[in-house]
Amino acid sequence: MEKTGKSRKRLRAAKELNRVVTEYYVECGRAKAEGKPVGWMPPMNGAIEIFYAMDIQPVFPENWSPICAAFGLAERNFEVAEGMGYSRDLCGYMRNIIGYVHGLMKEEGTPLGGLPEPDILLSPGGGCVPVIKIFQALERRFPNAKVYPADLPQVPTEEIRQHHVDYAIAEIHRLIDFLSQATGRKLDQDRLKEVVKLSDRSCELWDEIMTYRRRIPTPFSAAEIGIMFVMVTRQGTQTAVDFLTTVRDEVKEKSAQGLGVLEQEKIRLFWDNIPLWYNMGLFNHFEGMGGVVVAETYSSAWSLRLDVNRPIEALALKSLKSYPMVSCVSVDKRVEMVIKACKEYSIDGAILHRNKSCLPITLGQMDIKRALEAELGIPSIVIDADHMDSRNFSVEQFRTRVDAFMEMLLARKS
């Protein structure tokens, strides 16, 4: 297994995804060239649909980081950020985008054309701390951009009450007013309903696709998790619906024919935390021993059904719920979510990625490990790595520990 190996793609839709990714970044560059307003925002919020409904181009600097990792650009961006005084211990997404906007962004020839400069910055007041800090740094880097200082209460999903929803609704209206003043564009309510309907349909398709992974053998694995690109960047568009329909049809067909990722699926695995974007090929290593990663923590973050008849309230709820589903959740809730997934997907063993670049999602893994063993009898292994920075990952250590873990699971299974 090579350090920067690529995962084996088995879905025909993988080629379609390459086209969708390329077209998105081409669209971002074209928007800037044609004078269309460009707004940078964090992922996982209800503003995405507002931007598409008002014909404002959304750009996601955090999502650009996995692209940089896949193209081998991240280390250079890290060097720039660290040269500016940012510690290596900070979030890899943060160091990458800060290094990029102060380095490669100024150069020609960046893959996919790079990111266009923002006219608008949606600066979050919630979510994980590194995301907040990213946008504070971007405000200094792009002083001419108009800044919307977002504000939302940080409330666990199970504790959301009506007064939280009312406040979030007021914030959505404040955002719409801000965008109207900043761009001169008005929000068409019929267009918003259409966008929210498309967003909800994408979530419905995503849920359906994930259910097919419960089948034995599973028709696709974590190696294909890049399909979530449309759930980050294209929510509220026909592009997302069309692509996910293609994926759904393919996995449905494979499932009906009993076709799995492997001819002999021996071990079903769960992956906790973010994958290693610079080395997705590590999933090949599990497959070489008959193991398939059939479920992961990260995929649960991208499905939030929306009430299409009440679009503003739906987007307010989405903004409140998005981050608590992954990085702002209690340890008890994290344990509950993992236990539920391991039951539903018939998991034999779990890989807990102790992620140096994302401590919020890493917290509680020892509790998860104990709960899996005590409640389900599922063994797990903790691996030390980093979803962005390859310098914090040892392939040799990974291989040694995983081989022993897989041999133990195979022995138990037999």
KETIGU-979117 format. One line per field, with one value per residue (C-alpha): residue in three letters; y, x, z; residue number from 0. Coordinates in nm, 4 decimals, decimal comma. Each point is the difference from the previous one (the first is absolute). Layout:
r = (ALA_...)
v = (Y_...)
u = (X_...)
w = (Z_...)
k = (NUM_...)
END
This chain:
r = (MET_GLU_LYS_THR_GLY_LYS_SER_ARG_LYS_ARG_LEU_ARG_ALA_ALA_LYS_GLU_LEU_ASN_ARG_VAL_VAL_THR_GLU_TYR_TYR_VAL_GLU_CYS_GLY_ARG_ALA_LYS_ALA_GLU_GLY_LYS_PRO_VAL_GLY_TRP_MET_PRO_PRO_MET_ASN_GLY_ALA_ILE_GLU_ILE_PHE_TYR_ALA_MET_ASP_ILE_GLN_PRO_VAL_PHE_PRO_GLU_ASN_TRP_SER_PRO_ILE_CYS_ALA_ALA_PHE_GLY_LEU_ALA_GLU_ARG_ASN_PHE_GLU_VAL_ALA_GLU_GLY_MET_GLY_TYR_SER_ARG_ASP_LEU_CYS_GLY_TYR_MET_ARG_ASN_ILE_ILE_GLY_TYR_VAL_HIS_GLY_LEU_MET_LYS_GLU_GLU_GLY_THR_PRO_LEU_GLY_GLY_LEU_PRO_GLU_PRO_ASP_ILE_LEU_LEU_SER_PRO_GLY_GLY_GLY_CYS_VAL_PRO_VAL_ILE_LYS_ILE_PHE_GLN_ALA_LEU_GLU_ARG_ARG_PHE_PRO_ASN_ALA_LYS_VAL_TYR_PRO_ALA_ASP_LEU_PRO_GLN_VAL_PRO_THR_GLU_GLU_ILE_ARG_GLN_HIS_HIS_VAL_ASP_TYR_ALA_ILE_ALA_GLU_ILE_HIS_ARG_LEU_ILE_ASP_PHE_LEU_SER_GLN_ALA_THR_GLY_ARG_LYS_LEU_ASP_GLN_ASP_ARG_LEU_LYS_GLU_VAL_VAL_LYS_LEU_SER_ASP_ARG_SER_CYS_GLU_LEU_TRP_ASP_GLU_ILE_MET_THR_TYR_ARG_ARG_ARG_ILE_PRO_THR_PRO_PHE_SER_ALA_ALA_GLU_ILE_GLY_ILE_MET_PHE_VAL_MET_VAL_THR_ARG_GLN_GLY_THR_GLN_THR_ALA_VAL_ASP_PHE_LEU_THR_THR_VAL_ARG_ASP_GLU_VAL_LYS_GLU_LYS_SER_ALA_GLN_GLY_LEU_GLY_VAL_LEU_GLU_GLN_GLU_LYS_ILE_ARG_LEU_PHE_TRP_ASP_ASN_ILE_PRO_LEU_TRP_TYR_ASN_MET_GLY_LEU_PHE_ASN_HIS_PHE_GLU_GLY_MET_GLY_GLY_VAL_VAL_VAL_ALA_GLU_THR_TYR_SER_SER_ALA_TRP_SER_LEU_ARG_LEU_ASP_VAL_ASN_ARG_PRO_ILE_GLU_ALA_LEU_ALA_LEU_LYS_SER_LEU_LYS_SER_TYR_PRO_MET_VAL_SER_CYS_VAL_SER_VAL_ASP_LYS_ARG_VAL_GLU_MET_VAL_ILE_LYS_ALA_CYS_LYS_GLU_TYR_SER_ILE_ASP_GLY_ALA_ILE_LEU_HIS_ARG_ASN_LYS_SER_CYS_LEU_PRO_ILE_THR_LEU_GLY_GLN_MET_ASP_ILE_LYS_ARG_ALA_LEU_GLU_ALA_GLU_LEU_GLY_ILE_PRO_SER_ILE_VAL_ILE_ASP_ALA_ASP_HIS_MET_ASP_SER_ARG_ASN_PHE_SER_VAL_GLU_GLN_PHE_ARG_THR_ARG_VAL_ASP_ALA_PHE_MET_GLU_MET_LEU_LEU_ALA_ARG_LYS_SER)
v = (0,0000_0,3241_0,3088_0,1991_-0,2909_0,0402_-0,2059_-0,2487_0,1357_-0,2597_0,2223_0,1241_0,3231_0,0701_0,1307_0,2123_0,1441_0,1190_0,1950_0,1455_0,1163_0,1591_0,1754_0,1442_0,1690_0,1166_0,1523_0,1805_0,1527_0,0920_0,1700_0,2310_0,0743_0,0883_0,2267_-0,2331_0,0438_-0,2601_-0,0853_-0,2157_-0,1923_-0,2956_-0,3273_-0,1481_0,2923_0,1316_0,2860_-0,2233_-0,0169_0,3760_0,0670_-0,2251_0,1459_0,3540_-0,1015_0,0683_-0,2416_-0,1888_-0,1023_-0,2270_0,0585_-0,2882_-0,2395_0,1254_-0,1557_-0,3657_0,0982_0,1404_-0,3166_-0,2218_0,2016_-0,0029_0,3765_-0,0020_-0,0268_0,3108_0,1878_-0,1212_0,1394_0,3432_-0,0017_-0,1262_0,2636_0,2565_-0,1401_-0,2478_-0,3050_-0,3490_-0,1070_0,2003_-0,1361_-0,1083_0,1596_0,3302_-0,0139_-0,1092_0,2752_0,2722_-0,1192_-0,0188_0,3545_0,1397_-0,2210_-0,2112_0,2184_0,2687_-0,2375_-0,1289_-0,3642_-0,1116_-0,3195_0,0599_0,3705_0,0609_0,2153_0,3429_0,2871_0,0577_0,2972_-0,1191_-0,1883_-0,1805_-0,0003_-0,2601_0,0563_-0,3702_-0,3400_-0,1198_0,2641_-0,0484_0,0841_0,3230_0,0804_-0,0791_0,2716_0,2499_-0,0533_0,0306_0,3333_0,1326_-0,1562_0,1432_0,3414_0,1089_-0,2872_0,0815_-0,1996_-0,1521_-0,0827_-0,3017_-0,0876_-0,3200_-0,1670_-0,3095_-0,2440_-0,3817_-0,1329_-0,1664_0,3283_0,2278_0,1869_0,2360_0,3139_-0,1299_-0,0571_0,3481_0,1556_-0,2027_0,1101_0,3624_-0,0593_-0,1433_0,3132_0,2176_-0,1890_0,0524_0,3741_0,0175_-0,1812_0,2226_0,3123_-0,1427_-0,1263_0,1877_-0,3363_-0,0867_-0,3389_-0,1583_-0,2141_-0,2401_-0,0508_-0,0626_-0,2679_-0,1656_0,0018_-0,1379_-0,2720_-0,1007_0,0036_-0,2224_-0,2390_-0,0254_-0,0934_-0,2588_-0,1553_0,0083_-0,1889_-0,2584_-0,0476_-0,0532_-0,2662_-0,2146_-0,0176_-0,2095_-0,2839_-0,2977_0,0225_0,3795_0,1523_0,2804_0,1000_0,3009_0,0126_0,1675_0,2567_0,2781_-0,0054_0,2250_0,2861_0,0899_-0,0036_0,2651_0,2256_-0,0682_-0,0197_0,1559_-0,0695_-0,2337_-0,1056_-0,1637_-0,1720_-0,1343_-0,1276_-0,1662_-0,1587_-0,1537_-0,1312_-0,1327_-0,1833_-0,1607_-0,1208_-0,1177_-0,2048_-0,1450_-0,0849_-0,1757_-0,2094_-0,0800_0,1713_0,1251_0,1960_-0,3333_-0,3398_-0,1307_0,2551_-0,1431_0,2937_0,3046_0,3053_0,3371_0,3075_0,2707_0,3540_0,1624_-0,2105_0,0800_0,2131_-0,0273_-0,3791_-0,1472_-0,3039_-0,1319_-0,1470_-0,2312_-0,1521_-0,1152_-0,1395_-0,2014_-0,1938_-0,0381_0,3055_0,2727_0,3317_0,0030_0,2962_0,3061_0,2884_0,2672_-0,1102_0,0649_0,3740_0,0568_-0,0979_0,2418_-0,0207_0,3368_0,1095_0,1302_0,1801_0,2108_0,0743_0,2727_-0,2037_-0,3087_0,1816_0,1428_-0,3517_-0,1224_0,2697_-0,0981_-0,3740_-0,0324_0,0392_-0,1756_-0,3133_-0,0316_0,2358_0,1612_-0,3036_-0,1457_-0,3134_-0,1867_0,0934_-0,1008_-0,3405_-0,0387_0,0862_-0,2438_-0,2844_0,0534_-0,0015_-0,3127_-0,1838_0,1139_-0,0814_-0,3360_0,1154_-0,2503_0,2499_0,3743_0,2230_0,3084_0,2655_0,2101_0,3085_0,2553_0,2556_-0,0316_-0,0410_0,0731_-0,3135_-0,1980_0,0700_-0,2902_-0,2782_-0,1945_0,0122_-0,1241_-0,2786_-0,1190_0,0232_-0,1987_-0,2803_0,0010_0,0412_-0,1715_-0,2047_0,1875_0,0450_0,3204_0,1435_0,3560_0,1317_0,3271_0,2132_0,3333_0,0570_0,2703_-0,0148_-0,3070_0,0909_-0,1202_-0,3465_-0,3047_-0,2518_-0,2662_0,0380_-0,0031_-0,3183_-0,1838_0,0796_-0,0522_-0,3348_-0,1306_0,1388_-0,1568_-0,3364_0,0067_0,0863_-0,2766_-0,2499_0,1060_-0,0222_-0,3480)
u = (0,0000_0,1562_-0,0065_-0,2006_-0,1867_-0,3466_-0,2973_-0,1405_-0,3250_-0,2544_-0,2980_-0,0470_-0,1174_0,3605_0,0742_-0,3136_0,1162_0,3246_-0,2052_-0,2281_0,2978_0,1733_-0,3167_-0,0600_0,3414_-0,0288_-0,3354_0,1594_0,2689_-0,2478_-0,2300_0,2814_0,1000_-0,3579_-0,0560_-0,2322_0,0307_0,2237_-0,0462_0,2262_-0,1685_0,0519_-0,1745_-0,3002_-0,2399_-0,3273_0,1638_0,1007_-0,3543_-0,0445_0,3068_-0,1191_-0,3520_0,1410_0,2421_0,3081_0,2898_0,0831_0,3632_0,1119_0,3626_-0,0121_-0,1034_0,2918_0,2371_-0,0782_0,0488_0,3432_0,0842_-0,1056_0,2146_0,2998_-0,0093_-0,0740_0,3573_0,1005_-0,2981_0,0968_0,3494_-0,1400_-0,2353_0,2669_0,2369_-0,2604_0,0043_-0,2878_0,0843_0,0160_-0,2356_-0,2890_-0,2746_0,1300_-0,2957_0,0867_0,3720_-0,0651_-0,2420_0,1999_0,3144_-0,1848_-0,1435_0,3440_0,1899_-0,1282_-0,3068_0,2287_0,1536_-0,1118_-0,0613_-0,1784_-0,2020_-0,3645_0,0760_0,0187_-0,2464_-0,1258_0,0374_-0,3098_-0,2335_-0,1800_0,1188_-0,2562_0,1954_-0,1473_-0,0691_-0,0460_0,1301_0,3487_0,2496_0,2471_-0,2758_-0,0708_0,3724_0,0328_-0,2475_0,1528_0,3275_-0,1781_-0,1494_0,3543_0,1153_-0,2940_-0,0705_-0,2229_-0,2449_-0,3298_-0,0271_-0,3162_0,0632_-0,2247_-0,1272_-0,1679_-0,0325_0,2138_-0,2681_0,0078_-0,2591_-0,2056_-0,0203_-0,1233_-0,3126_-0,2389_0,1795_0,3193_-0,1887_-0,1557_0,3435_0,1400_-0,2911_0,0752_0,3635_-0,1036_-0,2076_0,2950_0,2228_-0,2474_-0,0137_0,3789_0,0393_-0,2613_0,1869_0,3409_-0,0948_-0,3139_-0,1743_-0,3380_-0,1103_-0,2809_-0,2091_-0,1081_0,3613_0,0911_-0,2699_0,1379_0,3550_-0,1094_-0,1975_0,3108_0,2068_-0,2491_-0,0069_0,3806_-0,0216_-0,2677_0,2204_0,3021_-0,1935_-0,1126_0,3551_0,1286_-0,2648_0,1350_0,3314_-0,1772_-0,0361_0,2337_0,2147_0,0040_-0,0127_0,2442_0,2452_0,1602_0,2372_-0,2878_-0,0779_0,1038_-0,3586_-0,0785_0,1574_-0,3435_-0,1456_0,2523_0,0082_-0,3157_-0,2865_-0,3044_0,1008_-0,1216_0,3629_0,0019_-0,3342_0,1053_0,3362_-0,1416_-0,2759_0,2720_0,1807_-0,3239_-0,0950_0,3438_0,0185_-0,3616_0,0865_0,3117_-0,1945_-0,2756_0,2647_0,1787_0,3173_0,2255_0,3216_0,1776_-0,0925_0,0503_-0,0917_0,1469_0,0090_-0,2301_0,1711_-0,1025_0,2262_-0,0288_0,1120_0,1045_0,1882_0,3569_-0,0574_0,3629_-0,0010_-0,3405_0,1908_0,0200_-0,3485_0,1600_0,2041_-0,3108_-0,1455_0,3169_-0,0876_-0,3692_-0,1140_-0,2318_-0,0717_-0,3774_-0,0828_0,1644_-0,0780_0,0426_-0,2759_-0,2685_0,0703_-0,1408_-0,3613_-0,2518_-0,3509_-0,1653_-0,3641_-0,0457_-0,3205_0,1793_0,3351_0,1271_-0,0714_0,1484_0,3271_0,0055_-0,0297_0,2689_0,2369_-0,0721_0,0406_0,2865_0,3082_-0,1453_-0,0286_0,3778_0,2365_-0,2148_-0,1647_0,0128_0,2029_-0,3179_-0,1618_0,3129_-0,0018_-0,3704_0,0489_0,2897_-0,1786_-0,3079_0,2045_0,1925_-0,3262_-0,1617_0,3012_0,0874_0,3483_0,2694_0,2692_0,0580_0,2942_0,0176_0,2076_0,1651_0,0196_0,2656_-0,1698_-0,3506_-0,0139_-0,3763_-0,0860_0,2727_-0,1171_-0,1875_0,1610_0,1030_-0,3631_-0,1050_0,2574_-0,1237_-0,3659_0,0513_0,1650_-0,2422_-0,3292_0,0667_0,3158_0,1608_0,3786_0,1618_0,3415_0,1276_0,2307_0,1912_-0,0179_-0,1126_-0,2652_0,2080_0,3653_0,1897_0,2909_-0,2125_-0,0612_0,2257_-0,0899_0,2206_-0,1613_-0,3445_0,0722_0,1444_-0,2910_-0,2737_0,1410_-0,0068_-0,3517_-0,1338_0,1592_-0,1736_-0,3369_0,0397_0,0811_-0,3066_-0,2199_0,1187)
w = (0,0000_-0,1123_0,2124_-0,2513_-0,1562_-0,1462_0,1078_-0,2487_-0,1407_-0,1019_-0,0779_-0,3557_0,1629_0,1084_-0,3501_0,0129_0,3319_-0,1582_-0,2529_0,2701_0,2093_-0,2981_-0,1161_0,3460_0,0165_-0,3603_0,0948_0,2959_-0,2214_-0,2717_0,2512_0,1058_-0,3601_-0,0933_0,2997_0,1876_0,3783_0,1631_0,3663_0,2149_0,2816_0,2315_-0,0871_0,1808_0,0299_-0,1383_-0,1877_-0,2925_-0,1315_0,0507_-0,2153_-0,2813_0,0173_-0,0332_-0,2784_0,2135_-0,0511_0,3208_0,0563_0,2851_0,1037_0,2486_-0,2777_-0,2110_0,2547_-0,0904_-0,3652_0,0849_0,1954_-0,2907_-0,2434_0,2344_0,0601_0,3716_0,1264_-0,1929_0,1460_0,3480_-0,0473_-0,0829_0,3003_0,2369_-0,1320_0,1073_0,3544_-0,0104_0,2113_-0,1489_0,2773_-0,1478_-0,2243_-0,3412_-0,1795_0,1643_-0,0775_-0,3577_-0,0973_0,1738_-0,1734_-0,3309_0,0040_0,0886_-0,2449_-0,2888_-0,0521_-0,1382_-0,2550_-0,3389_-0,0782_0,3167_-0,0631_-0,0932_-0,0329_0,3739_0,1924_-0,1120_0,2445_0,2131_-0,0264_0,3124_0,3085_0,2122_0,3256_0,2389_0,3675_0,0706_-0,0954_0,0829_0,1119_-0,2915_-0,2511_0,1868_0,0002_-0,3725_-0,0858_0,2401_-0,1877_-0,3356_0,1065_0,0371_-0,3275_-0,2015_0,1551_-0,2896_0,0444_0,1665_0,3232_0,1412_0,3692_0,0522_0,3450_0,1138_0,3392_0,0497_0,1148_0,0001_-0,2445_0,2725_0,1948_-0,2813_0,1087_-0,1785_0,1201_-0,1616_-0,3250_0,0168_0,0413_-0,2908_-0,2194_0,0870_-0,0974_-0,3384_-0,0657_0,1075_-0,2458_-0,2845_0,0734_0,0106_-0,3318_-0,1638_0,1105_-0,0915_-0,3473_-0,1009_-0,0526_0,1469_0,1238_-0,2013_0,2373_-0,2748_-0,1001_0,3662_0,0281_-0,3122_0,1375_0,3381_-0,1764_-0,1965_0,3194_0,1776_-0,2960_0,0149_0,3684_-0,0756_-0,2689_0,2331_0,2672_-0,2529_-0,1289_0,3540_0,0705_-0,2841_0,1839_0,2630_-0,2499_0,0226_-0,2044_-0,0074_-0,3517_0,0843_0,2690_0,1653_-0,2966_-0,1891_0,2719_-0,2375_-0,1263_0,2968_-0,1998_-0,1357_0,3513_0,1010_-0,3048_-0,2021_0,2469_-0,1594_-0,3611_-0,2721_-0,0449_0,3447_-0,0581_-0,3397_0,1236_0,3110_-0,2073_-0,2178_0,3096_0,1522_-0,3189_-0,0242_0,3617_-0,0184_-0,3086_0,1630_0,3129_-0,1995_-0,1745_0,3247_-0,1172_0,2756_0,0205_0,0437_-0,1355_0,3533_0,2638_0,3198_0,2417_0,0211_0,1472_0,1432_-0,0310_0,2650_-0,0877_-0,3293_-0,2591_-0,1041_-0,3095_-0,1154_0,0290_-0,0771_-0,1237_0,3558_-0,0533_-0,2566_0,2809_0,1856_-0,3208_-0,0588_0,3138_-0,0767_0,1979_-0,1250_0,1738_-0,0400_0,2266_0,1525_0,2332_-0,2652_-0,2387_0,2630_-0,0105_-0,3463_0,0362_0,1470_-0,1427_-0,0619_0,0181_-0,3554_0,0960_0,2626_-0,1652_0,2333_0,3122_-0,1672_-0,0696_0,3523_0,1420_-0,2365_0,1261_0,3614_-0,0544_-0,2457_0,2199_0,3078_-0,2155_-0,0225_0,1769_0,2694_0,1534_0,3496_0,0675_0,0953_-0,3306_-0,1918_0,1670_-0,0757_-0,3689_-0,0451_0,1819_-0,2165_-0,3230_0,0997_0,0634_-0,3252_-0,2167_0,1624_0,0973_0,1005_0,1009_0,0321_-0,0898_0,2216_-0,1735_0,2725_-0,2161_0,0903_-0,2280_0,1461_0,3744_0,0336_-0,1988_0,1755_0,3550_0,1538_-0,2012_0,3101_0,1136_-0,3443_0,0151_0,3393_-0,1018_-0,3205_0,1919_0,2938_-0,1879_-0,3329_0,0513_-0,2891_0,0238_-0,1177_-0,0703_0,0432_-0,2723_0,0262_-0,3121_-0,1434_-0,2640_-0,1713_0,1037_-0,1248_0,2288_0,2929_-0,1446_-0,0091_-0,2700_0,1594_0,3424_-0,1604_-0,1956_0,2998_0,2296_-0,2582_-0,1141_0,3570_0,0528_-0,3202_0,0819_0,3369_-0,1600_-0,2578_0,2733_0,1972_-0,3079_-0,0906)
k = (0_1_2_3_4_5_6_7_8_9_10_11_12_13_14_15_16_17_18_19_20_21_22_23_24_25_26_27_28_29_30_31_32_33_34_35_36_37_38_39_40_41_42_43_44_45_46_47_48_49_50_51_52_53_54_55_56_57_58_59_60_61_62_63_64_65_66_67_68_69_70_71_72_73_74_75_76_77_78_79_80_81_82_83_84_85_86_87_88_89_90_91_92_93_94_95_96_97_98_99_100_101_102_103_104_105_106_107_108_109_110_111_112_113_114_115_116_117_118_119_120_121_122_123_124_125_126_127_128_129_130_131_132_133_134_135_136_137_138_139_140_141_142_143_144_145_146_147_148_149_150_151_152_153_154_155_156_157_158_159_160_161_162_163_164_165_166_167_168_169_170_171_172_173_174_175_176_177_178_179_180_181_182_183_184_185_186_187_188_189_190_191_192_193_194_195_196_197_198_199_200_201_202_203_204_205_206_207_208_209_210_211_212_213_214_215_216_217_218_219_220_221_222_223_224_225_226_227_228_229_230_231_232_233_234_235_236_237_238_239_240_241_242_243_244_245_246_247_248_249_250_251_252_253_254_255_256_257_258_259_260_261_262_263_264_265_266_267_268_269_270_271_272_273_274_275_276_277_278_279_280_281_282_283_284_285_286_287_288_289_290_291_292_293_294_295_296_297_298_299_300_301_302_303_304_305_306_307_308_309_310_311_312_313_314_315_316_317_318_319_320_321_322_323_324_325_326_327_328_329_330_331_332_333_334_335_336_337_338_339_340_341_342_343_344_345_346_347_348_349_350_351_352_353_354_355_356_357_358_359_360_361_362_363_364_365_366_367_368_369_370_371_372_373_374_375_376_377_378_379_380_381_382_383_384_385_386_387_388_389_390_391_392_393_394_395_396_397_398_399_400_401_402_403_404_405_406_407_408_409_410_411_412_413)
END
